[in-house]
Amino acid sequence: MSFTLALVGRPNVGKSTLFNRLVGKRLALVDDQPGVTRDLREGAARLGDLRFTVIDTAGLENVTDDSLQGRMRRLTERAVGMVDVCLFMIDARTGVTPADEIFADILRKRARHVILAANKAEGRAGESGVIDAWSLGLGEPLRLSAEHGEGLDELYHVLRPLADGFNARAEAEAPQTDVAVDEDSEIDDSDADAAPPDWTPSDKRPLQVAVVGRPNAGKSTLINAILGEDRLLTGPEAGITRDAISLPVTWSGTPMRIFDTAGMRKKAKVQEKLEKLSVADGLRAVKFAEVVVVLLDAAIPFEAQDLRIADLAESEGRAVVVAVNKWDVEEDRQDKLKSLLQAFERHLPQLKGAPLVTVSAKTGRGLDRLHAAILRAHAIWNRRVSTARLNQWLAAMTEAHPPPAPGGRRIKLRYITQAKTRPPGFVVMCSNPEDLPKSYERYLINGLRDSFDMPGTPIRLFLRSRADKNPYKDRTRQQPSRLKKHLKPNRG
């Protein structure tokens, strides 16, 4: 990415709509209600042949106290000082407001480059607003329509010379990386055909981690503690986070991309359209993640909604780590931990053996244990067992506890192999798979967990029969009597 571009302006001027158009995806939540965006959302933008990073910011409001709007403004002002270019957007249909004049003065003092854009300028309704924008003293305003994609060519021609300058600066400041090689020296290529190592997280393929939980459990505070900075908006108010924000981080040497999600309440309590969009965005983050951290509140752990969220992560086939936050305020920690482990085993048997870690997002204690638990859960999620070991295990399991014989017919388990990982999936070839009870499937799954050290990870067991390949299995044989009437008599 050659440069960074921040979209700033008052609430509801169309910043998130333009962000989605530049990145080519509906990443940011968009609604007619002002103040939808609260956190900083980054995305890889593309405009013609330009490639850059675009940042969607919260709407600037004329508030400077410690309220939620004041904290949102300070977060946006910090982003203004970090980026290369600021695109200051106003509403062409509303015209220039006193708040726009205040924020124009802020951008003159803090921003490196400012581009003025009058959004919603399609048709004649926005002409007067475009003319009024000249009064801000930020140069010629661009006529934009983020909803319809108008004015993006003009934006490209304004950004093109700035991008060339940023590229030239990057080349001048880049360190010397060329290394002289002696052409006469011998090159050892003995390891050129060596087998590639096992997959590990890298900068190109980081470990995807989603943090989910009920509102006000401390998800954003936990991620800020991992990042080491106040990157996400936090506070005592419940439901601050709305978008599922993904942030790259190298945590204790492990490249990760962490998703901060909106708090998930009971479905019956979710009535507003905006909250429904936020929850749907969080569910989408769970589907893209590899490891899901279910964050609980130590004061009220394992409520019904916590169990639903954990069960959702398991049903999606993700590796699960349960973290109990706000551990710093607990007094009798040993008894509390004992009761937590008992409740975990009782309420979430499908995640038997999953790690349970106590943390304090406020003080940062327990983050090293959480990091180790995430890596272990991910390693188990990718585990593969050889077919020979699996069949030896299957023979021992069936000998210790033979399958049932419904209707007097013994079900024979002939063969087992691992078909997939992430999560581990196993195929068992058997006779009459439809008659094998669910209790015996759970017996096999628990045996796989215990015998091959796969605690907590979802395990998928698929039963197959050799007869499944027979195309005539479900066809009934036609009786000879039915064929007689179709035959013509032979009269010689």
Backbone torsions as a table, in degrees:
resi	resn	phi	psi	omega
1	MET	NA	127.8	-173.9
2	SER	-80.3	-31.7	-179.1
3	PHE	-156.8	172.8	179.1
4	THR	-117.9	139.1	-178.2
5	LEU	-125.2	124.7	178.5
6	ALA	-105.5	134.8	176.4
7	LEU	-96.8	115.1	-176.5
8	VAL	-126.6	158.2	179.5
9	GLY	155.5	179.2	178.2
10	ARG	-64.9	165.0	175.6
11	PRO	-62.6	144.4	172.5
12	ASN	65.8	34.0	173.9
13	VAL	-99.5	-1.6	175.6
14	GLY	103.7	21.7	-178.5
15	LYS	-65.6	-46.7	-178.4
16	SER	-66.8	-34.0	177.1
17	THR	-64.2	-43.3	177.8
18	LEU	-67.9	-37.2	177.1
19	PHE	-58.2	-47.7	180.0
20	ASN	-62.5	-36.2	180.0
21	ARG	-69.9	-37.7	-178.8
22	LEU	-71.2	-37.5	180.0
23	VAL	-84.9	-13.2	177.4
24	GLY	78.5	14.5	179.5
25	LYS	-142.9	157.9	176.0
26	ARG	-88.8	72.5	-178.1
27	LEU	-85.8	-46.1	-177.2
28	ALA	-85.3	142.3	176.9
29	LEU	-71.0	136.2	-178.9
30	VAL	-127.0	131.0	178.7
31	ASP	-154.6	157.6	178.6
32	ASP	-68.0	-20.5	179.8
33	GLN	-69.6	128.7	179.4
34	PRO	-70.8	152.5	176.9
35	GLY	79.5	27.2	-179.8
36	VAL	-68.5	-47.4	-178.5
37	THR	-78.1	133.3	179.2
38	ARG	-125.5	-39.6	180.0
39	ASP	-95.9	169.7	174.2
40	LEU	-84.5	124.3	178.9
41	ARG	-115.5	126.2	179.1
42	GLU	-102.5	150.7	178.0
43	GLY	-154.5	155.0	177.1
44	ALA	-85.0	111.1	-175.0
45	ALA	-97.7	155.0	178.8
46	ARG	-140.3	124.0	178.3
47	LEU	-138.4	102.5	-172.7
48	GLY	64.0	-125.1	176.9
49	ASP	-96.3	8.2	178.1
50	LEU	-85.7	137.0	174.2
51	ARG	-125.5	122.8	-177.1
52	PHE	-153.0	171.7	177.9
53	THR	-100.0	125.5	178.9
54	VAL	-109.0	140.9	-177.8
55	ILE	-122.0	122.7	175.0
56	ASP	-91.1	126.8	-175.0
57	THR	-114.1	165.8	176.3
58	ALA	-72.9	152.6	179.6
59	GLY	-64.1	130.9	179.8
60	LEU	-72.5	127.6	176.4
61	GLU	-125.1	149.8	-176.0
62	ASN	-79.9	64.7	-179.3
63	VAL	-133.2	134.1	-177.7
64	THR	-125.6	7.1	-179.0
65	ASP	-86.1	-166.6	-178.5
66	ASP	-93.1	17.6	176.6
67	SER	-71.1	175.1	180.0
68	LEU	-60.5	-42.2	179.0
69	GLN	-65.2	-36.6	178.0
70	GLY	-66.4	-40.3	177.5
71	ARG	-67.7	-35.9	176.1
72	MET	-63.4	-40.6	-179.9
73	ARG	-64.9	-44.1	-179.8
74	ARG	-62.5	-36.8	177.9
75	LEU	-65.0	-40.4	178.9
76	THR	-68.5	-40.7	179.1
77	GLU	-63.5	-34.7	176.3
78	ARG	-66.0	-38.7	177.6
79	ALA	-65.0	-35.3	179.2
80	VAL	-60.8	-39.8	-179.9
81	GLY	-75.5	-13.9	-176.4
82	MET	-94.0	-30.6	-170.1
83	VAL	-85.8	168.5	178.3
84	ASP	-83.7	-40.4	-175.8
85	VAL	-133.5	140.2	173.9
86	CYS	-113.6	127.8	173.7
87	LEU	-99.9	103.8	-177.2
88	PHE	-86.4	113.9	-174.7
89	MET	-105.9	135.1	172.1
90	ILE	-123.2	164.8	178.5
91	ASP	-90.0	111.9	-177.7
92	ALA	-66.3	-27.4	-179.6
93	ARG	-77.4	-27.6	177.6
94	THR	-88.0	-32.1	-176.3
95	GLY	88.2	-174.7	-178.8
96	VAL	-77.9	127.9	178.8
97	THR	-107.2	165.6	175.6
98	PRO	-57.9	-34.7	177.8
99	ALA	-64.8	-37.8	177.3
100	ASP	-61.1	-39.1	-179.9
101	GLU	-66.2	-37.9	178.7
102	ILE	-65.7	-44.0	-177.7
103	PHE	-72.6	-27.9	175.0
104	ALA	-63.6	-39.7	176.8
105	ASP	-64.7	-38.1	177.8
106	ILE	-63.4	-42.9	-179.0
107	LEU	-67.4	-35.4	177.5
108	ARG	-60.3	-35.5	-175.4
109	LYS	-84.4	-32.2	-169.7
110	ARG	-109.1	-30.0	-173.3
111	ALA	-86.0	147.3	177.9
112	ARG	-76.4	-49.3	178.2
113	HIS	-133.9	135.9	-179.7
114	VAL	-125.0	129.2	173.4
115	ILE	-115.6	128.6	-178.7
116	LEU	-95.1	131.7	-179.5
117	ALA	-134.1	133.2	175.0
118	ALA	-101.8	103.8	-177.4
119	ASN	-85.4	166.8	-177.4
120	LYS	59.1	39.4	-175.6
121	ALA	-98.1	13.1	178.8
122	GLU	-70.0	143.3	179.6
123	GLY	75.6	-170.0	-177.2
124	ARG	-84.4	-15.0	-175.1
125	ALA	-65.8	-23.2	-177.1
126	GLY	-101.6	4.0	-176.5
127	GLU	-64.2	-43.3	-178.2
128	SER	-65.7	-36.4	178.7
129	GLY	-65.3	-35.9	178.4
130	VAL	-66.0	-39.6	178.7
131	ILE	-67.5	-41.1	179.2
132	ASP	-63.2	-28.0	-176.9
133	ALA	-63.5	-22.0	177.4
134	TRP	-62.0	-27.1	-176.6
135	SER	-68.2	-14.8	179.9
136	LEU	-75.1	-14.9	177.2
137	GLY	71.5	27.7	179.3
138	LEU	-110.5	22.3	179.0
139	GLY	90.8	-169.2	-177.0
140	GLU	-71.7	126.8	179.7
141	PRO	-78.8	145.6	175.6
142	LEU	-87.8	137.3	173.8
143	ARG	-86.9	117.8	-177.4
144	LEU	-126.0	155.1	166.9
145	SER	-140.7	94.3	-177.9
146	ALA	-63.6	-31.7	-178.7
147	GLU	-67.0	-38.4	-176.2
148	HIS	-106.6	-2.0	177.6
149	GLY	77.9	20.0	179.5
150	GLU	-86.1	145.7	176.8
151	GLY	85.9	2.2	-179.5
152	LEU	-70.9	-27.9	176.2
153	ASP	-64.1	-43.6	177.8
154	GLU	-62.6	-39.4	177.7
155	LEU	-62.9	-37.8	178.9
156	TYR	-62.9	-45.2	-177.4
157	HIS	-68.0	-25.3	175.7
158	VAL	-78.2	-38.3	-177.9
159	LEU	-77.9	-25.7	-174.6
160	ARG	-56.4	-52.5	179.3
161	PRO	-65.9	-32.5	176.7
162	LEU	-65.6	-40.5	179.1
163	ALA	-64.1	-38.6	177.5
164	ASP	-62.4	-40.1	178.6
165	GLY	-66.1	-39.3	178.2
166	PHE	-66.7	-37.6	178.9
167	ASN	-66.5	-41.7	178.3
168	ALA	-64.2	-39.1	178.4
169	ARG	-65.5	-39.8	-179.9
170	ALA	-65.3	-39.2	178.7
171	GLU	-66.7	-37.4	-178.9
172	ALA	-70.3	-33.4	-177.8
173	GLU	-90.9	-6.4	-177.5
174	ALA	-68.0	140.5	179.0
175	PRO	-72.5	158.8	179.0
176	GLN	-73.3	120.7	-177.5
177	THR	-118.2	-8.0	-179.4
178	ASP	-72.0	137.8	-179.8
179	VAL	-123.2	128.5	179.0
180	ALA	-72.7	136.2	-179.1
181	VAL	-120.9	130.4	177.3
182	ASP	-74.7	116.5	-177.0
183	GLU	-64.6	-24.0	-178.8
184	ASP	-83.9	-11.4	-177.3
185	SER	-75.1	150.1	179.6
186	GLU	-85.7	139.9	-179.5
187	ILE	-107.0	126.6	-179.9
188	ASP	-85.7	108.4	179.6
189	ASP	-114.1	30.0	-178.0
190	SER	-67.0	-27.1	-178.3
191	ASP	-96.1	12.2	-175.5
192	ALA	-65.7	-34.8	-177.9
193	ASP	-100.0	14.0	-179.2
194	ALA	-67.5	154.4	-179.1
195	ALA	-67.7	139.6	-179.6
196	PRO	-66.5	147.5	179.8
197	PRO	-70.4	167.7	176.9
198	ASP	-61.1	152.2	-176.5
199	TRP	-67.8	131.1	174.9
200	THR	-131.0	152.9	179.2
201	PRO	-58.0	140.6	179.8
202	SER	-140.2	175.3	179.7
203	ASP	-64.7	-34.3	178.8
204	LYS	-77.9	-29.7	-179.4
205	ARG	-131.8	75.2	-177.0
206	PRO	-74.0	163.7	177.0
207	LEU	-75.0	125.8	-176.7
208	GLN	-91.2	119.1	-177.5
209	VAL	-126.8	128.4	176.6
210	ALA	-112.8	134.0	177.4
211	VAL	-106.2	117.4	-176.1
212	VAL	-126.9	162.6	179.1
213	GLY	163.0	-178.3	178.2
214	ARG	-72.7	164.2	176.8
215	PRO	-60.7	145.3	175.7
216	ASN	65.4	25.6	175.2
217	ALA	-83.3	-14.3	178.2
218	GLY	102.6	26.8	-177.0
219	LYS	-65.7	-49.8	-178.9
220	SER	-65.5	-38.4	178.1
221	THR	-63.9	-38.4	178.1
222	LEU	-64.0	-43.4	-179.1
223	ILE	-68.4	-37.6	174.9
224	ASN	-60.4	-38.5	177.9
225	ALA	-65.5	-37.0	177.6
226	ILE	-67.8	-41.7	-179.5
227	LEU	-71.9	-27.2	-176.4
228	GLY	81.6	16.4	178.6
229	GLU	-154.3	160.8	179.1
230	ASP	-84.5	71.0	-177.8
231	ARG	-80.8	-32.8	-178.1
232	LEU	-106.7	149.4	-179.3
233	LEU	-74.0	128.6	-179.7
234	THR	-131.4	167.8	178.7
235	GLY	166.7	175.0	-179.0
236	PRO	-73.7	-15.7	-178.9
237	GLU	-71.3	140.0	177.2
238	ALA	-82.5	142.1	175.8
239	GLY	79.8	30.8	179.1
240	ILE	-68.3	-47.3	-178.0
241	THR	-72.3	132.6	177.8
242	ARG	-119.4	-47.5	178.5
243	ASP	-84.3	152.2	170.5
244	ALA	-83.9	101.2	-174.8
245	ILE	-92.4	128.5	176.6
246	SER	-104.6	132.0	-175.6
247	LEU	-130.3	127.4	174.6
248	PRO	-79.4	140.3	180.0
249	VAL	-155.7	146.9	171.0
250	THR	-105.2	103.9	-172.5
251	TRP	-103.3	110.4	-179.1
252	SER	52.7	42.0	178.0
253	GLY	85.5	0.4	-179.1
254	THR	-107.5	114.9	176.6
255	PRO	-66.5	126.9	-179.1
256	MET	-136.4	159.9	166.7
257	ARG	-124.8	112.4	-174.5
258	ILE	-101.8	131.4	179.7
259	PHE	-102.7	122.0	171.8
260	ASP	-95.1	126.7	-174.0
261	THR	-115.6	161.9	176.6
262	ALA	-73.4	149.8	177.1
263	GLY	-63.7	137.1	-176.7
264	MET	-104.3	113.4	176.1
265	ARG	-92.8	177.6	176.1
266	LYS	-60.8	144.1	-175.6
267	LYS	-59.6	-34.3	-178.6
268	ALA	-67.9	-25.9	-178.8
269	LYS	-87.3	-12.4	-178.6
270	VAL	-86.7	101.9	-177.0
271	GLN	-113.2	-37.9	-176.3
272	GLU	-71.6	146.5	-179.2
273	LYS	-62.0	-40.3	-176.9
274	LEU	-64.4	-40.2	179.2
275	GLU	-68.4	-35.0	176.1
276	LYS	-62.6	-41.6	177.8
277	LEU	-64.5	-38.8	-179.7
278	SER	-65.0	-43.6	179.4
279	VAL	-65.4	-41.6	178.2
280	ALA	-62.2	-36.6	177.4
281	ASP	-65.2	-39.2	177.4
282	GLY	-67.2	-38.9	177.6
283	LEU	-64.6	-36.0	177.4
284	ARG	-65.5	-36.1	177.6
285	ALA	-65.3	-35.9	177.2
286	VAL	-62.5	-39.7	-178.8
287	LYS	-68.0	-30.5	179.9
288	PHE	-85.7	-15.6	-175.2
289	ALA	-78.6	162.3	173.4
290	GLU	-103.6	-39.7	176.1
291	VAL	-121.9	132.5	179.0
292	VAL	-112.6	122.8	175.4
293	VAL	-96.5	112.3	177.1
294	VAL	-90.3	111.5	-174.6
295	LEU	-95.8	124.5	-179.8
296	LEU	-110.3	155.8	173.5
297	ASP	-90.9	124.4	-176.4
298	ALA	-60.6	-27.4	-178.6
299	ALA	-72.8	-36.6	-178.7
300	ILE	-134.9	70.2	-177.7
301	PRO	-83.3	160.1	173.2
302	PHE	54.0	44.6	168.5
303	GLU	-76.4	171.9	-175.0
304	ALA	-58.5	-38.6	-179.2
305	GLN	-69.7	-34.5	174.9
306	ASP	-60.7	-40.9	-179.4
307	LEU	-67.0	-38.4	178.2
308	ARG	-64.9	-40.6	180.0
309	ILE	-65.5	-43.8	178.6
310	ALA	-64.5	-40.2	178.9
311	ASP	-66.4	-34.9	176.4
312	LEU	-61.6	-46.0	179.5
313	ALA	-62.2	-38.9	179.0
314	GLU	-68.2	-42.0	-179.3
315	SER	-66.9	-27.8	175.6
316	GLU	-78.9	-4.1	177.0
317	GLY	78.9	28.6	-178.5
318	ARG	-100.1	149.2	173.2
319	ALA	-68.6	135.6	-171.7
320	VAL	-118.5	134.9	171.4
321	VAL	-125.6	127.6	178.6
322	VAL	-98.8	122.7	179.6
323	ALA	-118.9	133.6	178.8
324	VAL	-105.1	112.9	-175.4
325	ASN	-91.9	171.3	179.5
326	LYS	61.4	37.5	179.6
327	TRP	-73.9	-16.9	-178.2
328	ASP	-70.2	-20.5	-178.6
329	VAL	-93.0	-3.8	179.5
330	GLU	-79.1	141.1	-178.9
331	GLU	-98.0	-58.4	-180.0
332	ASP	-91.4	81.3	-169.9
333	ARG	-74.3	-34.4	-177.6
334	GLN	-66.1	-47.5	177.8
335	ASP	-66.0	-37.1	179.4
336	LYS	-64.4	-42.3	179.7
337	LEU	-65.5	-39.5	178.7
338	LYS	-62.4	-43.7	178.8
339	SER	-67.7	-33.6	177.6
340	LEU	-64.5	-44.6	179.7
341	LEU	-63.8	-38.8	177.6
342	GLN	-66.2	-42.9	178.8
343	ALA	-66.0	-37.4	179.1
344	PHE	-62.2	-47.1	-179.3
345	GLU	-66.4	-31.8	-177.3
346	ARG	-79.9	-40.9	-172.8
347	HIS	-89.5	-26.6	-175.9
348	LEU	-126.6	65.9	178.9
349	PRO	-66.1	-24.8	179.5
350	GLN	-69.4	-14.4	177.1
351	LEU	-112.8	34.0	-177.4
352	LYS	-56.8	124.8	179.0
353	GLY	90.5	-3.6	178.3
354	ALA	-64.9	147.0	-177.2
355	PRO	-68.8	139.4	172.8
356	LEU	-120.1	119.0	-172.3
357	VAL	-122.0	135.5	174.8
358	THR	-97.0	130.9	-177.4
359	VAL	-136.7	166.3	171.2
360	SER	-132.9	104.0	-179.5
361	ALA	-65.4	-26.9	-177.9
362	LYS	-72.6	-43.0	-178.5
363	THR	-97.7	-15.9	-179.1
364	GLY	85.9	3.7	-179.7
365	ARG	-76.3	141.7	179.0
366	GLY	88.5	-1.9	-178.9
367	LEU	-67.8	-32.4	177.8
368	ASP	-66.5	-38.5	176.4
369	ARG	-67.6	-37.4	177.6
370	LEU	-64.5	-41.3	178.2
371	HIS	-61.5	-45.0	179.5
372	ALA	-65.2	-38.1	179.5
373	ALA	-66.2	-37.5	178.5
374	ILE	-64.4	-44.7	-179.4
375	LEU	-65.9	-40.0	179.2
376	ARG	-66.6	-43.0	178.5
377	ALA	-62.1	-38.5	178.8
378	HIS	-68.4	-38.1	178.8
379	ALA	-65.1	-41.7	178.2
380	ILE	-65.8	-38.4	-179.9
381	TRP	-61.4	-29.1	-179.9
382	ASN	-98.4	8.4	-172.4
383	ARG	-72.1	142.2	176.9
384	ARG	-127.5	137.1	-178.3
385	VAL	-115.5	139.1	-178.3
386	SER	-69.4	152.8	-178.0
387	THR	-65.4	-35.6	-179.5
388	ALA	-63.1	-45.4	179.4
389	ARG	-65.1	-37.4	-179.2
390	LEU	-64.4	-42.0	-178.2
391	ASN	-72.8	-32.7	171.8
392	GLN	-63.1	-40.7	178.5
393	TRP	-65.4	-41.6	-178.7
394	LEU	-63.7	-40.1	178.8
395	ALA	-63.4	-40.5	179.6
396	ALA	-68.6	-37.0	-179.2
397	MET	-68.4	-43.1	-179.9
398	THR	-70.9	-29.6	177.1
399	GLU	-71.9	-38.3	179.1
400	ALA	-72.5	-34.0	-177.9
401	HIS	-146.3	90.7	-176.7
402	PRO	-64.2	152.4	177.3
403	PRO	-66.2	157.4	-179.8
404	PRO	-70.5	170.2	180.0
405	ALA	-126.3	77.1	180.0
406	PRO	-67.9	131.8	-179.0
407	GLY	68.4	18.1	179.5
408	GLY	83.2	1.0	-179.9
409	ARG	-103.4	117.7	-179.4
410	ARG	-73.4	129.7	175.9
411	ILE	-83.0	123.7	-178.3
412	LYS	-102.6	123.8	173.9
413	LEU	-94.4	107.1	-169.3
414	ARG	-91.7	-35.8	-164.8
415	TYR	-160.8	146.0	175.9
416	ILE	-140.0	143.0	176.1
417	THR	-150.1	155.7	177.7
418	GLN	-90.1	121.3	-176.1
419	ALA	-91.6	-27.3	-174.8
420	LYS	-157.1	168.4	170.2
421	THR	-124.3	178.6	175.4
422	ARG	57.3	59.6	-0.9
423	PRO	-87.1	168.9	179.2
424	PRO	-61.5	130.4	178.0
425	GLY	-127.2	134.0	-175.4
426	PHE	-124.3	142.4	178.0
427	VAL	-111.6	127.1	178.2
428	VAL	-113.3	121.3	175.2
429	MET	-87.5	123.2	-176.3
430	CYS	-150.2	168.7	175.1
431	SER	-91.4	139.4	178.7
432	ASN	52.1	59.8	-177.4
433	PRO	-63.4	-26.6	-179.1
434	GLU	-68.9	-18.3	-179.4
435	ASP	-92.4	-7.7	-178.9
436	LEU	-73.7	121.3	-176.5
437	PRO	-68.8	156.8	179.8
438	LYS	-63.8	-30.5	-179.8
439	SER	-63.5	-36.2	179.0
440	TYR	-73.3	-32.6	175.1
441	GLU	-63.2	-42.6	177.5
442	ARG	-63.8	-34.9	176.5
443	TYR	-61.0	-42.1	179.4
444	LEU	-70.0	-41.3	-179.2
445	ILE	-64.2	-44.5	177.9
446	ASN	-64.4	-34.3	175.8
447	GLY	-65.4	-39.3	176.2
448	LEU	-62.8	-41.7	179.3
449	ARG	-60.3	-47.6	-174.4
450	ASP	-73.5	-40.1	-172.9
451	SER	-77.9	-31.6	-174.5
452	PHE	-115.9	18.1	173.3
453	ASP	54.6	60.9	177.3
454	MET	-125.0	58.4	-177.3
455	PRO	-73.2	139.0	170.5
456	GLY	83.5	-28.3	-175.7
457	THR	-77.2	145.1	175.7
458	PRO	-64.0	137.1	178.3
459	ILE	-122.1	129.3	179.9
460	ARG	-106.6	128.0	-179.7
461	LEU	-119.0	121.3	-178.7
462	PHE	-113.4	126.5	179.7
463	LEU	-99.9	129.7	-178.5
464	ARG	-130.7	153.7	176.1
465	SER	-121.6	147.3	177.7
466	ARG	-62.2	-27.0	-179.4
467	ALA	-72.2	-10.9	179.8
468	ASP	-64.2	-21.5	179.8
469	LYS	-87.0	-5.0	-178.9
470	ASN	-82.4	113.4	-177.6
471	PRO	-69.5	-17.1	-177.8
472	TYR	-101.9	16.0	-174.2
473	LYS	-60.7	-46.8	-173.7
474	ASP	-94.8	6.3	180.0
475	ARG	-87.0	138.8	176.7
476	THR	-91.0	143.5	-178.7
477	ARG	-76.5	132.1	-178.3
478	GLN	-74.9	131.5	-177.4
479	GLN	-73.0	147.5	179.2
480	PRO	-61.5	-32.7	-178.1
481	SER	-63.0	-30.9	-180.0
482	ARG	-75.2	-21.2	-179.7
483	LEU	-82.0	-21.4	-174.0
484	LYS	-64.0	-38.4	-175.3
485	LYS	-74.7	-11.8	177.2
486	HIS	-92.4	-6.4	-179.1
487	LEU	-95.4	135.1	177.4
488	LYS	-85.2	140.2	-179.9
489	PRO	-69.3	145.5	179.6
490	ASN	-91.2	110.4	-176.3
491	ARG	-94.6	11.0	177.7
492	GLY	75.1	NA	NA
